[in-house]
């Protein structure tokens, strides 16, 4: 068995800074969405994914992959979103075994109302403290890290979109 490659002091400081930043940012985004829009961040992510998909629809399997939610977590969230009238689940028109999630007009409206505050919070905590050059570097660093992690596609917005 090989020897453990312990983190040096700089790596340890960086790792702990990353953990704190990630945790605090997620909590801040969650609080803002709950306070201003009455929805958890997970619901917001689902609405964004559907809003960016052709026809505002995705199969439940696709939605689970993109959001990286377990089938049970996604099903629970979709049930709550259906209760609000923000989404519908229907059978796939060509494959009756598949279920399609569809964003309703009410759901799109809820997303449109929630997005400005959410984007402002992302900007305030993540981008405003950085220079344009640091933002590019940050993107390059994150892309490098992500390329080394074998996982399904992550929650991303198309290039040029302001959605988060």
C-alpha positions in Angstrom: 0.0 0.0 0.0 1.3 3.4 -0.9 2.1 6.1 1.7 -0.6 8.7 2.4 0.0 12.0 0.6 -1.0 14.4 3.4 -1.9 17.9 2.5 0.8 20.5 3.1 0.0 23.7 5.0 -0.9 25.7 1.9 -3.1 22.8 0.5 -4.8 22.5 3.9 -5.5 26.2 4.1 -6.9 26.1 0.5 -9.0 23.0 1.2 -10.5 24.6 4.4 -11.2 27.9 2.6 -12.9 26.0 -0.2 -15.1 24.0 2.3 -16.1 27.2 4.2 -16.8 29.2 1.1 -18.8 26.4 -0.5 -20.9 25.8 2.6 -21.5 29.5 3.4 -22.4 30.3 -0.3 -24.9 27.5 -0.5 -26.5 28.6 2.8 -26.7 32.2 1.7 -28.3 31.2 -1.6 -30.7 29.0 0.2 -31.7 31.7 2.7 -32.2 34.3 0.0 -34.4 32.1 -2.2 -36.5 31.0 0.8 -36.9 34.5 2.1 -37.6 36.2 -1.2 -39.4 33.5 -3.2 -40.4 30.8 -0.7 -38.6 28.1 -2.5 -35.6 26.0 -1.7 -32.5 26.1 -4.0 -33.2 22.6 -5.2 -36.6 23.7 -6.6 -35.0 26.7 -8.2 -32.5 24.4 -9.9 -35.3 22.2 -11.3 -37.2 25.2 -12.6 -34.0 26.6 -14.3 -33.2 23.2 -15.9 -36.7 22.9 -17.3 -36.8 26.6 -18.5 -33.6 26.1 -20.5 -34.8 22.9 -22.2 -36.5 22.8 -25.6 -40.2 23.0 -25.0 -39.5 23.5 -21.2 -39.5 19.7 -20.9 -37.1 17.0 -19.9 -37.5 13.3 -19.0 -37.3 12.7 -15.3 -34.2 10.6 -16.0 -32.5 13.6 -17.8 -33.6 16.0 -15.1 -32.1 13.7 -12.4 -28.8 13.5 -14.2 -28.5 17.2 -14.8 -29.5 18.1 -11.2 -27.6 15.2 -9.8 -30.6 14.4 -7.5 -31.5 10.9 -6.5 -34.7 9.5 -8.0 -36.5 9.8 -4.6 -35.3 13.4 -4.0 -36.3 14.4 -7.5 -39.7 12.7 -7.1 -40.4 14.4 -3.8 -39.4 17.8 -5.2 -41.5 17.3 -8.3 -44.5 16.4 -6.1 -44.1 19.7 -4.2 -43.7 21.7 -7.4 -46.8 20.0 -8.9 -48.8 21.0 -5.8 -47.8 24.6 -6.5 -48.8 24.2 -10.2 -45.3 25.0 -11.3 -44.6 21.7 -13.1 -46.5 18.7 -14.6 -45.4 15.1 -15.0 -46.8 13.4 -18.1 -46.1 10.2 -20.0 -43.6 10.6 -22.8 -45.6 10.8 -26.1 -43.3 8.3 -27.9 -42.2 6.1 -25.0 -45.1 5.5 -22.5 -42.5 4.0 -20.0 -40.8 7.4 -19.6 -42.1 10.3 -17.7 -41.6 13.9 -18.9 -41.4 16.9 -16.5 -42.8 20.0 -18.0 -42.5 23.6 -16.7 -45.9 25.3 -16.5 -46.5 29.0 -17.3 -47.0 29.5 -13.5 -43.7 27.8 -12.9 -41.9 30.0 -15.5 -43.5 33.1 -13.9 -42.3 32.0 -10.4 -38.8 31.4 -11.8 -38.8 34.8 -13.5 -39.7 36.5 -10.3 -37.1 34.6 -8.3 -34.2 34.9 -10.7 -33.3 38.6 -10.2 -32.8 38.3 -6.5 -31.0 35.0 -6.8 -28.6 36.3 -9.5 -27.9 39.4 -7.4 -27.0 37.2 -4.5 -24.7 35.1 -6.6 -23.1 38.3 -8.0 -22.7 39.9 -4.6 -21.0 36.9 -3.0 -19.2 35.2 -5.8 -18.4 37.7 -8.6 -18.3 41.2 -7.1 -15.3 40.5 -4.9 -13.3 39.3 -8.0 -11.7 41.1 -10.9 -12.6 40.0 -14.4 -9.2 38.3 -14.6 -9.8 36.4 -11.4 -13.2 35.3 -12.7 -11.5 33.8 -15.8 -8.9 32.1 -13.6 -11.6 30.8 -11.3 -13.5 29.3 -14.2 -10.3 27.7 -15.6 -9.5 26.3 -12.2 -13.0 24.9 -11.7 -13.0 23.5 -15.3 -9.7 21.7 -14.6 -11.0 20.2 -11.3 -14.3 19.1 -12.9 -12.5 17.5 -15.9 -10.8 15.2 -13.4 -14.0 14.1 -11.7 -15.9 11.3 -13.4 -19.5 12.1 -12.9 -22.7 12.9 -14.9 -23.2 16.3 -16.5 -23.7 19.0 -13.9 -26.2 21.8 -13.5 -25.0 24.4 -16.0 -26.5 27.3 -17.9 -25.7 27.8 -21.6 -22.8 30.1 -22.4 -23.9 33.8 -22.1 -27.0 33.1 -20.0 -27.4 34.9 -16.7 -29.3 32.1 -15.1 -27.8 30.4 -12.1 
